[in-house]
Amino acid sequence: MTRIALTALALLAVVGCGACIRNKETFFFHNFSMRTLVENYKSHAALDCGPVSGGGGGSTFGIAAVGGGFPRSEYHSHKGDAYFCKLNSSGALDEAALIEGLARDVESAITSSGAKLVDRQTHGPTNILLNYTSGNAKGHIEISVKRFSGDQYNLLADLEESGKSRWW
């Protein structure tokens, strides 16, 4: 009976220890929000992103995978976020200027969070990829603007980050 109790206790400790592993995602990754980015961006006067226009919605999807064993576990996290806006009645939007302004704000958010901007890659006029590091974490964020349904825009962010997990 003692052997069964000790085995059960050991099994409980192993299973319970999974809760001891926490992803060490950076402050930037953990707190990024496309909605906040767009709402704080002051030069998007051609867009109406308020609730009346049907905008303001967003979605976030995250995946975190931990592996590699104790004590050097690693994580890989992915997060996507979107924000929908409608073109104002003025009818003109400089998409390249919008993505550039958003990218500058993301660069500022990266550095103000304590991370370091490594490089910037432009993929066409409406898509920018920013690579960053923070401690032992490496990540990137891709920002893009996609027009659909005539006067509607989907502002997208796709983030990935990898690094070492910590135990606590």
PyMOL commands that set and color helices and strands:
alter all, ss='L'
color gray80, all
select helices_A, chain A and resi 2-20+27-31+34-40+51-53+95-112
alter helices_A, ss='H'
color red, helices_A
select strands_A, chain A and resi 21-22+47-48+58-67+74-87+116-122+127-134+137-148+152-164+166-167
alter strands_A, ss='S'
color yellow, strands_A
deselect
rebuild
show_as cartoon
